[in-house]
Amino acid sequence: MTERIVLAYSGGLDTSVAIGWISEATGAEVIAVAVDVGQGGEDLETIRQRALDCGAVEAYVADARDEFAEQYCMPTLKANGLYMDAYPLVSAISRPVIVRHLVAAARQFGASTVAHGCTGKGNDQVRFEVGIQTLGPDLKCIAPVRDLALTRDKAIEYAERHELPIVTTKKNPFSIDQNVWGRAVETGFLEDIWNGPTKDVYDYSDDPAFPPAPDVVTVTFEQGVPTALDGRSLSALQIIEEMNRRAGAQGIGRIDIVEDRLVGIKSREIYEAPGAMALMTAHRELENVTLEREQARFKKTVDQRWTEIVYDGQWFSPLKKNLDTFVDETQKYVSGDIRMEMHGGRATVQGRRSDTGLYDYSLATYDEGDAFDQSSARGFIDIFGLSSKVATERDERVAGDMDSLADVAQLSNES
């Protein structure tokens, strides 16, 4: 029986060429797998037909937009997932959903190997292969660009020689990965970190220096997940898409960062995530209203570790599942409304309300109706500062003893 290899297929030049390239190099039949996570562009049927025209024996296509929004973007929002306090894990969270469909296709079509188009110096090779070996421990992995020396020049030459139905003359100066959660841009002149990004780098957002009129939006959350905008109930996907449009029009969510890659190098990245960043601003503020103080402090530590694990390609790991349990428990009361003004590159919270919040007006007010017992403050302060007071007394006592010893030594020397 001829071996079968499942290929993560985008419909672009490199993966279209990889179908025949892999077949010639290995003698295996290739099944192309295309997964829609909201990246836009061509429809799935067009991509499916191109895969078949390029030599795939089967083409598996999946509309995973709702799955991605609900099962990957929303957990990221609940964990306030920002790598290096800036990057909202745009590519990192799309890889595990693609991996799920690659492994499912491998089972369906009897493939023994999964192929992807990653290079040997990026994060995605790790995310794909760790995910594949976790969900399909019996499956092998190959990467044509990394393992079979498939360069872009070779890809163009191969496509023209075999008259593949794919454009080979246009060369985008950037490497771009995008989905409904955001857009990642790298390479080209951006690799010189002194160069600022030009306007052609951006697509999801308009220039924040020339914004339209302010846009005020009310985001409704239920247990940490947005469920409505301005009182209209929407799906997770619809909310992200609408916030991408509205926040993007205001230039929100542009990120320029020198990032620590998993493989040990630093990389300059440009990200656009207008919807994700605006929603994260709203979610964090609602947590400020609803989470108990020590719970909120510890959650910041959990959020950071959760983010690092996901960035490092460990979406399916035991620790990630454990941290998910903690995060989900903290979101039990994260329900309510956040009103934000979006304008000129910023999302600014203007109003908050929650039936499950911990803000108590009668305790917070300085006006009539104050329910806070101020007489208890003195005793609280005495106890709260007691350990520091005792330590200071110790320091002064020891310092005094040392000064006395120094005086004795000086008198002894003088005599």
DRENTOR-969878 format. One record per residue (C-alpha): chain; y, z, x; residue number from 0. Coordinates in pm, 1 decimal, padded with zeros to 6 digits. Layout:
BEGIN
MIKOL / A / Y / Z / X / NUM
...
END
This chain:
BEGIN
MIKOL / A / 00000.0 / 00000.0 / 00000.0 / 0
MIKOL / A / 00345.3 / -00097.8 / 00135.4 / 1
MIKOL / A / 00564.6 / 00198.1 / 00227.9 / 2
MIKOL / A / 00873.3 / 00250.3 / 00014.8 / 3
MIKOL / A / 01211.1 / 00384.8 / 00125.3 / 4
MIKOL / A / 01482.6 / 00511.8 / -00107.9 / 5
MIKOL / A / 01835.0 / 00422.0 / 00009.5 / 6
MIKOL / A / 02153.3 / 00599.3 / -00101.0 / 7
MIKOL / A / 02345.1 / 00288.7 / -00209.9 / 8
MIKOL / A / 02721.8 / 00256.0 / -00258.8 / 9
MIKOL / A / 02745.0 / -00116.8 / -00324.2 / 10
MIKOL / A / 02956.9 / -00169.9 / -00012.3 / 11
MIKOL / A / 02893.8 / -00376.3 / 00300.3 / 12
MIKOL / A / 02703.2 / -00124.6 / 00511.5 / 13
MIKOL / A / 02451.3 / -00013.4 / 00250.0 / 14
MIKOL / A / 02407.4 / -00368.1 / 00114.6 / 15
MIKOL / A / 02316.8 / -00487.8 / 00463.6 / 16
MIKOL / A / 02101.5 / -00178.3 / 00516.0 / 17
MIKOL / A / 01860.2 / -00294.6 / 00244.1 / 18
MIKOL / A / 01741.4 / -00595.0 / 00447.8 / 19
MIKOL / A / 01800.6 / -00424.4 / 00781.5 / 20
MIKOL / A / 01570.4 / -00135.0 / 00694.0 / 21
MIKOL / A / 01307.8 / -00367.9 / 00551.5 / 22
MIKOL / A / 01301.6 / -00580.7 / 00868.2 / 23
MIKOL / A / 01302.8 / -00279.0 / 01100.2 / 24
MIKOL / A / 01032.1 / -00080.9 / 00918.7 / 25
MIKOL / A / 00837.7 / -00329.7 / 00704.4 / 26
MIKOL / A / 00899.1 / -00107.6 / 00401.9 / 27
MIKOL / A / 01022.1 / -00195.5 / 00054.6 / 28
MIKOL / A / 01366.6 / -00056.7 / -00029.5 / 29
MIKOL / A / 01469.6 / 00109.9 / -00354.6 / 30
MIKOL / A / 01850.0 / 00132.0 / -00389.5 / 31
MIKOL / A / 01990.1 / 00444.5 / -00558.2 / 32
MIKOL / A / 02352.3 / 00445.4 / -00678.6 / 33
MIKOL / A / 02502.8 / 00763.8 / -00821.2 / 34
MIKOL / A / 02835.1 / 00765.9 / -01006.1 / 35
MIKOL / A / 03024.6 / 01090.4 / -00938.2 / 36
MIKOL / A / 03356.6 / 00953.5 / -01058.5 / 37
MIKOL / A / 03442.8 / 00745.0 / -00753.5 / 38
MIKOL / A / 03574.0 / 00458.6 / -00967.8 / 39
MIKOL / A / 03552.1 / 00093.7 / -00868.7 / 40
MIKOL / A / 03272.8 / -00132.4 / -00989.4 / 41
MIKOL / A / 03049.9 / -00045.7 / -01282.7 / 42
MIKOL / A / 02693.3 / 00064.9 / -01223.8 / 43
MIKOL / A / 02536.2 / -00252.2 / -01363.3 / 44
MIKOL / A / 02729.5 / -00467.2 / -01115.0 / 45
MIKOL / A / 02617.4 / -00241.8 / -00830.7 / 46
MIKOL / A / 02258.1 / -00242.3 / -00954.5 / 47
MIKOL / A / 02247.6 / -00623.1 / -00965.0 / 48
MIKOL / A / 02399.4 / -00652.9 / -00618.4 / 49
MIKOL / A / 02130.5 / -00422.8 / -00477.6 / 50
MIKOL / A / 01859.8 / -00645.0 / -00624.2 / 51
MIKOL / A / 02034.8 / -00959.5 / -00495.1 / 52
MIKOL / A / 02045.8 / -00805.2 / -00147.2 / 53
MIKOL / A / 01668.5 / -00754.7 / -00146.1 / 54
MIKOL / A / 01596.3 / -00419.2 / -00308.7 / 55
MIKOL / A / 01265.7 / -00415.3 / -00497.6 / 56
MIKOL / A / 01407.3 / -00160.3 / -00743.3 / 57
MIKOL / A / 01757.7 / -00033.4 / -00824.0 / 58
MIKOL / A / 01805.3 / 00313.9 / -00968.8 / 59
MIKOL / A / 02151.8 / 00388.1 / -01105.0 / 60
MIKOL / A / 02272.4 / 00717.1 / -01251.0 / 61
MIKOL / A / 02591.3 / 00814.5 / -01431.2 / 62
MIKOL / A / 02621.3 / 01169.3 / -01295.4 / 63
MIKOL / A / 02989.8 / 01226.8 / -01372.8 / 64
MIKOL / A / 02940.2 / 01499.8 / -01633.4 / 65
MIKOL / A / 02660.7 / 01657.2 / -01428.8 / 66
MIKOL / A / 02883.6 / 01660.8 / -01121.6 / 67
MIKOL / A / 03181.4 / 01807.3 / -01308.9 / 68
MIKOL / A / 02986.0 / 02080.4 / -01487.5 / 69
MIKOL / A / 02725.6 / 02182.3 / -01229.4 / 70
MIKOL / A / 02911.9 / 02127.5 / -00902.3 / 71
MIKOL / A / 03290.2 / 02118.0 / -00957.9 / 72
MIKOL / A / 03298.6 / 02417.1 / -01194.8 / 73
MIKOL / A / 03100.3 / 02649.7 / -00962.5 / 74
MIKOL / A / 03339.3 / 02545.1 / -00685.2 / 75
MIKOL / A / 03636.5 / 02637.5 / -00904.4 / 76
MIKOL / A / 03485.6 / 02976.3 / -00994.5 / 77
MIKOL / A / 03437.6 / 03048.8 / -00622.6 / 78
MIKOL / A / 03788.0 / 02920.4 / -00534.9 / 79
MIKOL / A / 03616.2 / 02694.6 / -00283.4 / 80
MIKOL / A / 03872.5 / 02602.0 / -00018.0 / 81
MIKOL / A / 03734.2 / 02541.9 / 00332.3 / 82
MIKOL / A / 03978.6 / 02667.8 / 00596.8 / 83
MIKOL / A / 04194.8 / 02778.4 / 00302.4 / 84
MIKOL / A / 04284.4 / 02414.9 / 00235.9 / 85
MIKOL / A / 03999.4 / 02169.0 / 00165.4 / 86
MIKOL / A / 03845.4 / 02186.3 / -00185.2 / 87
MIKOL / A / 03502.9 / 02057.5 / -00070.3 / 88
MIKOL / A / 03548.4 / 01708.2 / -00216.4 / 89
MIKOL / A / 03263.1 / 01540.7 / -00025.7 / 90
MIKOL / A / 03058.1 / 01854.3 / 00037.0 / 91
MIKOL / A / 02985.5 / 01917.2 / -00332.4 / 92
MIKOL / A / 02905.0 / 01554.0 / -00416.0 / 93
MIKOL / A / 02618.9 / 01533.1 / -00164.6 / 94
MIKOL / A / 02382.3 / 01775.4 / -00338.0 / 95
MIKOL / A / 02402.4 / 01592.2 / -00672.7 / 96
MIKOL / A / 02333.8 / 01262.1 / -00493.2 / 97
MIKOL / A / 02043.4 / 01427.3 / -00310.9 / 98
MIKOL / A / 01891.8 / 01538.7 / -00642.9 / 99
MIKOL / A / 01887.6 / 01179.4 / -00765.4 / 100
MIKOL / A / 01755.1 / 01045.1 / -00434.4 / 101
MIKOL / A / 01461.0 / 01285.0 / -00445.5 / 102
MIKOL / A / 01400.8 / 01209.4 / -00816.5 / 103
MIKOL / A / 01394.0 / 00836.5 / -00737.6 / 104
MIKOL / A / 01157.4 / 00892.1 / -00446.1 / 105
MIKOL / A / 00915.6 / 01069.6 / -00682.1 / 106
MIKOL / A / 00954.3 / 00805.6 / -00952.7 / 107
MIKOL / A / 00893.6 / 00507.4 / -00725.6 / 108
MIKOL / A / 00645.1 / 00663.5 / -00484.1 / 109
MIKOL / A / 00867.8 / 00652.2 / -00176.3 / 110
MIKOL / A / 00787.8 / 00851.6 / 00135.5 / 111
MIKOL / A / 01127.6 / 00823.3 / 00305.5 / 112
MIKOL / A / 01493.6 / 00858.6 / 00209.0 / 113
MIKOL / A / 01770.7 / 00670.2 / 00392.1 / 114
MIKOL / A / 02145.5 / 00734.1 / 00400.5 / 115
MIKOL / A / 02441.9 / 00562.1 / 00563.3 / 116
MIKOL / A / 02586.2 / 00852.4 / 00764.6 / 117
MIKOL / A / 02677.3 / 00844.1 / 01131.6 / 118
MIKOL / A / 02557.5 / 01092.5 / 01391.4 / 119
MIKOL / A / 02885.5 / 01280.8 / 01428.1 / 120
MIKOL / A / 02977.5 / 01372.1 / 01070.3 / 121
MIKOL / A / 02892.2 / 01652.7 / 00829.8 / 122
MIKOL / A / 02724.1 / 01437.1 / 00567.2 / 123
MIKOL / A / 02410.7 / 01361.5 / 00768.6 / 124
MIKOL / A / 02339.7 / 01735.2 / 00764.9 / 125
MIKOL / A / 02419.5 / 01773.1 / 00396.2 / 126
MIKOL / A / 02192.9 / 01486.2 / 00298.7 / 127
MIKOL / A / 01898.5 / 01571.3 / 00520.1 / 128
MIKOL / A / 01901.2 / 01948.4 / 00468.8 / 129
MIKOL / A / 01919.8 / 01889.6 / 00093.6 / 130
MIKOL / A / 01640.0 / 01632.0 / 00099.6 / 131
MIKOL / A / 01406.2 / 01846.2 / 00307.4 / 132
MIKOL / A / 01477.7 / 02141.6 / 00076.9 / 133
MIKOL / A / 01407.6 / 01957.2 / -00249.4 / 134
MIKOL / A / 01144.4 / 01723.7 / -00104.1 / 135
MIKOL / A / 00985.7 / 01888.0 / 00201.9 / 136
MIKOL / A / 00731.2 / 01605.6 / 00231.5 / 137
MIKOL / A / 00996.1 / 01332.0 / 00251.2 / 138
MIKOL / A / 01117.1 / 01179.1 / 00577.4 / 139
MIKOL / A / 01479.7 / 01080.7 / 00643.5 / 140
MIKOL / A / 01631.6 / 00788.7 / 00831.8 / 141
MIKOL / A / 01993.8 / 00684.0 / 00886.9 / 142
MIKOL / A / 02035.7 / 00311.3 / 00970.0 / 143
MIKOL / A / 02378.3 / 00355.6 / 01130.5 / 144
MIKOL / A / 02255.8 / 00646.6 / 01340.6 / 145
MIKOL / A / 01887.5 / 00565.8 / 01393.4 / 146
MIKOL / A / 01867.5 / 00183.2 / 01376.3 / 147
MIKOL / A / 02196.4 / 00098.3 / 01555.2 / 148
MIKOL / A / 02354.6 / -00072.9 / 01255.6 / 149
MIKOL / A / 02718.9 / -00121.7 / 01359.4 / 150
MIKOL / A / 02988.1 / -00275.1 / 01140.6 / 151
MIKOL / A / 02999.3 / -00593.1 / 01351.5 / 152
MIKOL / A / 02624.4 / -00629.3 / 01314.4 / 153
MIKOL / A / 02653.3 / -00564.9 / 00942.5 / 154
MIKOL / A / 02912.6 / -00842.3 / 00900.1 / 155
MIKOL / A / 02707.9 / -01086.1 / 01104.4 / 156
MIKOL / A / 02390.0 / -01001.3 / 00910.4 / 157
MIKOL / A / 02561.0 / -01037.0 / 00571.5 / 158
MIKOL / A / 02707.9 / -01377.5 / 00660.4 / 159
MIKOL / A / 02384.8 / -01505.6 / 00808.5 / 160
MIKOL / A / 02185.5 / -01405.2 / 00500.5 / 161
MIKOL / A / 02463.8 / -01505.3 / 00258.4 / 162
MIKOL / A / 02462.0 / -01164.9 / 00089.9 / 163
MIKOL / A / 02683.2 / -01126.0 / -00220.7 / 164
MIKOL / A / 02928.5 / -00889.1 / -00053.1 / 165
MIKOL / A / 03280.9 / -00928.2 / 00092.1 / 166
MIKOL / A / 03274.3 / -00912.7 / 00474.4 / 167
MIKOL / A / 03625.0 / -01017.7 / 00575.6 / 168
MIKOL / A / 03831.0 / -00724.2 / 00448.2 / 169
MIKOL / A / 03831.6 / -00424.4 / 00676.3 / 170
MIKOL / A / 03996.3 / -00110.6 / 00548.5 / 171
MIKOL / A / 04150.9 / 00078.0 / 00843.0 / 172
MIKOL / A / 04034.3 / 00405.4 / 00689.9 / 173
MIKOL / A / 03703.1 / 00566.0 / 00605.0 / 174
MIKOL / A / 03732.4 / 00679.2 / 00241.8 / 175
MIKOL / A / 03508.9 / 00894.7 / 00023.8 / 176
MIKOL / A / 03615.6 / 00977.6 / -00327.7 / 177
MIKOL / A / 03494.4 / 01123.7 / -00653.2 / 178
MIKOL / A / 03644.5 / 01289.6 / -00958.3 / 179
MIKOL / A / 03712.9 / 01614.6 / -00764.8 / 180
MIKOL / A / 03920.6 / 01439.4 / -00499.4 / 181
MIKOL / A / 03953.1 / 01186.5 / -00222.3 / 182
MIKOL / A / 03891.8 / 01211.3 / 00154.1 / 183
MIKOL / A / 04051.1 / 00974.8 / 00408.5 / 184
MIKOL / A / 03993.4 / 00962.9 / 00784.7 / 185
MIKOL / A / 03979.4 / 00737.5 / 01095.9 / 186
MIKOL / A / 04219.8 / 00460.5 / 01194.1 / 187
MIKOL / A / 04562.9 / 00566.6 / 01314.5 / 188
MIKOL / A / 04504.7 / 00910.1 / 01155.5 / 189
MIKOL / A / 04283.2 / 00997.0 / 01453.0 / 190
MIKOL / A / 04604.3 / 01043.8 / 01654.0 / 191
MIKOL / A / 04703.1 / 01379.3 / 01510.1 / 192
MIKOL / A / 05068.8 / 01324.2 / 01601.9 / 193
MIKOL / A / 05087.6 / 01038.6 / 01350.4 / 194
MIKOL / A / 05197.8 / 01127.0 / 01000.2 / 195
MIKOL / A / 05016.7 / 00973.2 / 00702.2 / 196
MIKOL / A / 05176.7 / 00659.8 / 00558.0 / 197
MIKOL / A / 05207.4 / 00598.1 / 00185.7 / 198
MIKOL / A / 04911.5 / 00356.3 / 00182.2 / 199
MIKOL / A / 04682.2 / 00650.5 / 00267.1 / 200
MIKOL / A / 04726.1 / 00792.4 / -00082.6 / 201
MIKOL / A / 04586.9 / 00668.9 / -00411.3 / 202
MIKOL / A / 04529.0 / 00969.7 / -00640.7 / 203
MIKOL / A / 04885.1 / 01104.3 / -00608.6 / 204
MIKOL / A / 05242.4 / 00978.0 / -00616.9 / 205
MIKOL / A / 05513.9 / 01070.4 / -00368.2 / 206
MIKOL / A / 05619.7 / 01430.6 / -00445.2 / 207
MIKOL / A / 05969.5 / 01355.2 / -00312.7 / 208
MIKOL / A / 06039.4 / 01137.3 / -00617.6 / 209
MIKOL / A / 05872.7 / 01318.3 / -00907.4 / 210
MIKOL / A / 05908.0 / 01247.9 / -01279.8 / 211
MIKOL / A / 06031.3 / 01518.8 / -01516.7 / 212
MIKOL / A / 05847.1 / 01853.9 / -01488.4 / 213
MIKOL / A / 05514.9 / 01868.1 / -01671.2 / 214
MIKOL / A / 05423.0 / 02201.8 / -01831.0 / 215
MIKOL / A / 05053.2 / 02248.6 / -01902.9 / 216
MIKOL / A / 04855.6 / 02536.1 / -02054.0 / 217
MIKOL / A / 04501.3 / 02569.0 / -01922.3 / 218
MIKOL / A / 04252.9 / 02770.6 / -02129.3 / 219
MIKOL / A / 03960.9 / 02934.3 / -01949.2 / 220
MIKOL / A / 03639.2 / 03088.4 / -02078.0 / 221
MIKOL / A / 03446.6 / 03295.6 / -01824.6 / 222
MIKOL / A / 03611.2 / 03121.8 / -01531.3 / 223
MIKOL / A / 03568.9 / 02765.7 / -01659.2 / 224
MIKOL / A / 03854.5 / 02557.9 / -01806.6 / 225
MIKOL / A / 03776.1 / 02452.3 / -02163.1 / 226
MIKOL / A / 04106.3 / 02321.2 / -02302.1 / 227
MIKOL / A / 04442.3 / 02174.5 / -02203.7 / 228
MIKOL / A / 04743.6 / 02244.5 / -02423.7 / 229
MIKOL / A / 04510.3 / 02368.5 / -02695.9 / 230
MIKOL / A / 04286.1 / 02057.8 / -02692.1 / 231
MIKOL / A / 03918.8 / 02131.9 / -02628.2 / 232
MIKOL / A / 03785.1 / 01900.0 / -02357.9 / 233
MIKOL / A / 03477.2 / 01868.4 / -02138.6 / 234
MIKOL / A / 03491.1 / 01971.5 / -01774.1 / 235
MIKOL / A / 03501.4 / 01604.8 / -01671.7 / 236
MIKOL / A / 03783.8 / 01525.0 / -01914.0 / 237
MIKOL / A / 03987.8 / 01821.9 / -01792.7 / 238
MIKOL / A / 03952.1 / 01721.9 / -01426.7 / 239
MIKOL / A / 04038.9 / 01360.1 / -01507.0 / 240
MIKOL / A / 04348.6 / 01452.0 / -01710.3 / 241
MIKOL / A / 04466.9 / 01701.4 / -01449.4 / 242
MIKOL / A / 04416.6 / 01435.7 / -01180.5 / 243
MIKOL / A / 04651.4 / 01207.7 / -01372.4 / 244
MIKOL / A / 04914.8 / 01468.0 / -01458.9 / 245
MIKOL / A / 04913.8 / 01664.4 / -01132.6 / 246
MIKOL / A / 04877.1 / 01341.4 / -00933.9 / 247
MIKOL / A / 05192.0 / 01201.6 / -01095.1 / 248
MIKOL / A / 05375.0 / 01506.2 / -00953.2 / 249
MIKOL / A / 05235.8 / 01458.4 / -00601.2 / 250
MIKOL / A / 05024.9 / 01773.9 / -00616.4 / 251
MIKOL / A / 04714.2 / 01816.3 / -00403.3 / 252
MIKOL / A / 04799.1 / 01631.6 / -00081.6 / 253
MIKOL / A / 04631.4 / 01799.5 / 00217.3 / 254
MIKOL / A / 04660.4 / 01710.9 / 00588.1 / 255
MIKOL / A / 04434.2 / 01923.9 / 00805.3 / 256
MIKOL / A / 04263.7 / 01934.2 / 01145.0 / 257
MIKOL / A / 03923.8 / 02053.6 / 01031.9 / 258
MIKOL / A / 03636.1 / 02225.7 / 01209.8 / 259
MIKOL / A / 03333.1 / 02007.1 / 01145.6 / 260
MIKOL / A / 02982.7 / 02146.3 / 01124.9 / 261
MIKOL / A / 02873.1 / 01944.8 / 01429.4 / 262
MIKOL / A / 03124.2 / 02127.4 / 01649.4 / 263
MIKOL / A / 03414.3 / 01883.7 / 01676.4 / 264
MIKOL / A / 03760.8 / 01893.2 / 01523.6 / 265
MIKOL / A / 03853.5 / 01610.5 / 01289.7 / 266
MIKOL / A / 04183.8 / 01511.7 / 01128.6 / 267
MIKOL / A / 04138.1 / 01465.8 / 00753.1 / 268
MIKOL / A / 04368.0 / 01365.8 / 00469.3 / 269
MIKOL / A / 04263.0 / 01484.8 / 00123.9 / 270
MIKOL / A / 04396.3 / 01426.2 / -00224.1 / 271
MIKOL / A / 04278.8 / 01659.4 / -00497.6 / 272
MIKOL / A / 04554.3 / 01692.4 / -00758.7 / 273
MIKOL / A / 04338.1 / 01815.4 / -01045.6 / 274
MIKOL / A / 04126.3 / 02045.3 / -00831.2 / 275
MIKOL / A / 04423.8 / 02213.3 / -00662.3 / 276
MIKOL / A / 04618.4 / 02260.6 / -00985.5 / 277
MIKOL / A / 04314.4 / 02405.7 / -01162.3 / 278
MIKOL / A / 04247.6 / 02634.8 / -00866.7 / 279
MIKOL / A / 04604.6 / 02766.7 / -00884.9 / 280
MIKOL / A / 04553.5 / 02850.2 / -01253.6 / 281
MIKOL / A / 04209.7 / 03004.0 / -01198.1 / 282
MIKOL / A / 04324.5 / 03229.7 / -00914.9 / 283
MIKOL / A / 04613.7 / 03359.9 / -01123.9 / 284
MIKOL / A / 04386.4 / 03436.7 / -01417.8 / 285
MIKOL / A / 04160.2 / 03628.3 / -01179.4 / 286
MIKOL / A / 04466.8 / 03829.9 / -01073.9 / 287
MIKOL / A / 04501.7 / 03934.7 / -01437.8 / 288
MIKOL / A / 04134.7 / 04003.4 / -01513.6 / 289
MIKOL / A / 03953.0 / 04123.3 / -01199.0 / 290
MIKOL / A / 03947.6 / 04490.1 / -01097.5 / 291
MIKOL / A / 04119.5 / 04551.3 / -00762.2 / 292
MIKOL / A / 03818.2 / 04628.9 / -00541.0 / 293
MIKOL / A / 03614.7 / 04358.2 / -00714.5 / 294
MIKOL / A / 03890.8 / 04105.2 / -00643.2 / 295
MIKOL / A / 03916.6 / 04210.2 / -00278.7 / 296
MIKOL / A / 03545.4 / 04174.9 / -00218.9 / 297
MIKOL / A / 03528.7 / 03845.5 / -00407.8 / 298
MIKOL / A / 03763.0 / 03691.0 / -00150.7 / 299
MIKOL / A / 03498.6 / 03761.1 / 00113.3 / 300
MIKOL / A / 03224.0 / 03616.7 / -00106.0 / 301
MIKOL / A / 03436.2 / 03310.9 / -00188.3 / 302
MIKOL / A / 03489.1 / 03236.8 / 00179.5 / 303
MIKOL / A / 03120.2 / 03270.6 / 00264.8 / 304
MIKOL / A / 03022.8 / 03061.6 / -00039.3 / 305
MIKOL / A / 03262.1 / 02790.7 / 00075.7 / 306
MIKOL / A / 03129.2 / 02789.9 / 00432.1 / 307
MIKOL / A / 02769.1 / 02765.7 / 00312.8 / 308
MIKOL / A / 02847.9 / 02471.8 / 00085.1 / 309
MIKOL / A / 03054.0 / 02296.4 / 00353.5 / 310
MIKOL / A / 02759.8 / 02337.3 / 00591.9 / 311
MIKOL / A / 02520.6 / 02160.2 / 00354.7 / 312
MIKOL / A / 02335.2 / 02466.9 / 00225.9 / 313
MIKOL / A / 02390.4 / 02413.8 / -00148.7 / 314
MIKOL / A / 02023.5 / 02478.9 / -00225.1 / 315
MIKOL / A / 01983.7 / 02779.8 / 00006.5 / 316
MIKOL / A / 01871.4 / 03127.7 / -00108.7 / 317
MIKOL / A / 02198.3 / 03290.0 / 00002.2 / 318
MIKOL / A / 02402.0 / 03035.7 / -00195.2 / 319
MIKOL / A / 02200.2 / 03124.9 / -00506.7 / 320
MIKOL / A / 02256.8 / 03495.5 / -00444.0 / 321
MIKOL / A / 02630.9 / 03446.2 / -00405.7 / 322
MIKOL / A / 02635.2 / 03235.1 / -00723.9 / 323
MIKOL / A / 02498.1 / 03534.7 / -00909.9 / 324
MIKOL / A / 02778.9 / 03756.3 / -00783.8 / 325
MIKOL / A / 03048.6 / 03498.3 / -00857.3 / 326
MIKOL / A / 02917.7 / 03436.4 / -01209.2 / 327
MIKOL / A / 02918.0 / 03811.3 / -01279.6 / 328
MIKOL / A / 03281.8 / 03838.1 / -01172.8 / 329
MIKOL / A / 03377.5 / 03562.2 / -01415.2 / 330
MIKOL / A / 03258.7 / 03751.5 / -01725.3 / 331
MIKOL / A / 03616.0 / 03846.7 / -01822.2 / 332
MIKOL / A / 03806.1 / 03558.8 / -01659.2 / 333
MIKOL / A / 03915.4 / 03418.2 / -01994.6 / 334
MIKOL / A / 04260.8 / 03339.4 / -02125.3 / 335
MIKOL / A / 04552.0 / 03099.0 / -02083.2 / 336
MIKOL / A / 04763.9 / 03007.3 / -01783.9 / 337
MIKOL / A / 05087.1 / 02812.0 / -01830.3 / 338
MIKOL / A / 05201.6 / 02611.4 / -01526.7 / 339
MIKOL / A / 05492.4 / 02385.4 / -01446.5 / 340
MIKOL / A / 05385.1 / 02091.8 / -01231.6 / 341
MIKOL / A / 05670.6 / 01928.5 / -01043.5 / 342
MIKOL / A / 05752.4 / 01785.1 / -00703.0 / 343
MIKOL / A / 05419.4 / 01860.2 / -00536.2 / 344
MIKOL / A / 05383.3 / 02214.2 / -00670.1 / 345
MIKOL / A / 05200.6 / 02380.7 / -00957.1 / 346
MIKOL / A / 05387.7 / 02700.7 / -01041.4 / 347
MIKOL / A / 05246.4 / 02958.1 / -01281.6 / 348
MIKOL / A / 05495.5 / 03057.3 / -01550.1 / 349
MIKOL / A / 05289.0 / 03249.6 / -01803.4 / 350
MIKOL / A / 04961.7 / 03436.6 / -01840.0 / 351
MIKOL / A / 04773.4 / 03585.2 / -02136.1 / 352
MIKOL / A / 04424.6 / 03723.3 / -02172.1 / 353
MIKOL / A / 04245.1 / 03937.4 / -02428.9 / 354
MIKOL / A / 04012.5 / 04052.8 / -02149.2 / 355
MIKOL / A / 04279.0 / 04121.3 / -01887.1 / 356
MIKOL / A / 04351.4 / 04448.0 / -01708.0 / 357
MIKOL / A / 04727.9 / 04421.3 / -01727.5 / 358
MIKOL / A / 04853.8 / 04703.3 / -01952.9 / 359
MIKOL / A / 05219.7 / 04675.7 / -02051.1 / 360
MIKOL / A / 05243.3 / 05044.0 / -02140.9 / 361
MIKOL / A / 05128.2 / 05139.5 / -01790.4 / 362
MIKOL / A / 05339.4 / 04878.7 / -01610.5 / 363
MIKOL / A / 05671.1 / 04919.1 / -01791.3 / 364
MIKOL / A / 05959.9 / 05126.8 / -01657.8 / 365
MIKOL / A / 06123.4 / 05129.5 / -01999.9 / 366
MIKOL / A / 06066.7 / 05340.9 / -02310.0 / 367
MIKOL / A / 05699.6 / 05361.9 / -02402.1 / 368
MIKOL / A / 05584.9 / 05420.3 / -02043.4 / 369
MIKOL / A / 05234.1 / 05571.9 / -02066.8 / 370
MIKOL / A / 05190.7 / 05632.0 / -01692.8 / 371
MIKOL / A / 05174.6 / 06003.0 / -01603.0 / 372
MIKOL / A / 05414.7 / 06013.6 / -01308.8 / 373
MIKOL / A / 05348.4 / 06381.6 / -01247.1 / 374
MIKOL / A / 05006.7 / 06291.0 / -01105.8 / 375
MIKOL / A / 05159.5 / 06077.8 / -00831.4 / 376
MIKOL / A / 05246.8 / 06365.9 / -00593.9 / 377
MIKOL / A / 04892.0 / 06500.4 / -00578.6 / 378
MIKOL / A / 04755.3 / 06146.3 / -00539.5 / 379
MIKOL / A / 04986.4 / 06079.7 / -00245.7 / 380
MIKOL / A / 04892.9 / 06410.3 / -00077.8 / 381
MIKOL / A / 04523.0 / 06331.5 / -00095.7 / 382
MIKOL / A / 04562.8 / 05959.6 / -00017.3 / 383
MIKOL / A / 04759.0 / 06033.7 / 00299.6 / 384
MIKOL / A / 04561.0 / 06340.3 / 00405.7 / 385
MIKOL / A / 04338.0 / 06170.8 / 00662.9 / 386
MIKOL / A / 04636.1 / 06006.7 / 00835.8 / 387
MIKOL / A / 04824.3 / 06336.5 / 00834.0 / 388
MIKOL / A / 04533.4 / 06520.9 / 00996.0 / 389
MIKOL / A / 04495.7 / 06247.0 / 01257.6 / 390
MIKOL / A / 04866.7 / 06264.7 / 01343.0 / 391
MIKOL / A / 04845.2 / 06643.2 / 01383.0 / 392
MIKOL / A / 04548.2 / 06593.5 / 01614.7 / 393
MIKOL / A / 04741.3 / 06336.2 / 01821.7 / 394
MIKOL / A / 05038.7 / 06568.3 / 01856.2 / 395
MIKOL / A / 04817.9 / 06862.9 / 01951.3 / 396
MIKOL / A / 04628.5 / 06666.5 / 02216.0 / 397
MIKOL / A / 04950.0 / 06516.0 / 02349.5 / 398
MIKOL / A / 05100.4 / 06864.4 / 02370.8 / 399
MIKOL / A / 04796.0 / 06993.2 / 02559.1 / 400
MIKOL / A / 04818.1 / 06698.1 / 02799.8 / 401
MIKOL / A / 05189.8 / 06762.7 / 02857.3 / 402
MIKOL / A / 05113.8 / 07128.8 / 02934.9 / 403
MIKOL / A / 04846.8 / 07029.8 / 03186.8 / 404
MIKOL / A / 05088.1 / 06784.9 / 03348.5 / 405
MIKOL / A / 05353.4 / 07059.0 / 03382.5 / 406
MIKOL / A / 05101.2 / 07293.4 / 03548.0 / 407
MIKOL / A / 04996.0 / 07023.0 / 03791.0 / 408
MIKOL / A / 05357.3 / 06948.0 / 03883.2 / 409
MIKOL / A / 05435.1 / 07317.4 / 03950.8 / 410
MIKOL / A / 05123.6 / 07343.8 / 04165.5 / 411
MIKOL / A / 05228.3 / 07043.9 / 04372.8 / 412
MIKOL / A / 05582.5 / 07180.4 / 04419.7 / 413
MIKOL / A / 05450.1 / 07515.1 / 04544.6 / 414
END
